[in-house]
Amino acid sequence: MKQSMQVLTSQLTDEWYTPPFYITLVEQVLTVIDLDPASSEKAQQWIQARRYFTKEDNGLIQTWWGKVFLNPPYGKSEGKSNQAIWANRLLKFYEKGLVEEAILLINSAHGYKWYESLWTRYPVCCVRERIHFVAVDGSIDGQSKKAQTFVYFGRNITRFQKVFSSIGRVLLPEQ
């Protein structure tokens, strides 16, 4: 069985899609995905957000609203982590009240300030097993080389905890 050494660490592409199983969990918490700001037509075959932005739309310059699912592009832009850039954009709209509820999927990145600011302030699920992301051609092209974290923004913390505890350890921020 071939396992690509490029999964989530490749400089060749940042096009890795969240598998349908995890989208089902997201929908159980959010009930609907109003916006997927970093997506593609291919991923929308199973995500089916009411609205989505592609790379060409540049979700970073768009306004975000409603219930958001975000699996940002990985890698770096101008020496900065794309995950940090996109997570900060989500935080901005959530704190303004434009984003009502959201789930963010990122690599577990302990030791980075942007990651620490998320998992110490918001409920997170540290996924038990590394995710097998979907490649551009639709194949499940190997297991991620890093662990993943789902971060929850919203008021339905109990629902998030119940649903996501099936795939990992849910940690709540200290009060």
Beta strands, then each sheet from edge to edge (+ up, - down):
strand 1: 35-36
strand 2: 51-52
strand 3: 66-70
strand 4: 76-77
strand 5: 80-81
strand 6: 99-107
strand 7: 124-127
strand 8: 132-134
strand 9: 140-143
strand 10: 148-153
strand 11: 168-171
sheet 1: 1+ 2+
sheet 2: 3+ 6+ 10- 7+ 11-
sheet 3: 4+ 5-
sheet 4: 8+ 9-
end
